[in-house]
């Protein structure tokens, strides 16, 4: 899978595209399952990935916590989304 092919850097030339497609599929399903308001799903999907790829996983996590502070996400949703970020940062 993309997990095994990639290093700790989400933007690795070898697998960025494969990893991104895997992430999008998994995250889309999770956002729907968690009943995140539909009007926020696309922004969350894209912004979490972009921050993890272009900045750091800590920036992606901070974005999720910011959305909780704004009332867009609840604590349970935040926990699950942080788990996805951890998976794409550590499980390689």
Secondary structure, DSSP 8 states (H G I E B T S, - for coil): -HHHH--S-TT-TTTHHHHHHHHHHHHHHHHHHTT--HHHHHHHHHHHHHHHHHS-HHHHHHHHHHHHHTTSS-HHHHHHHHHHHHHHHH--
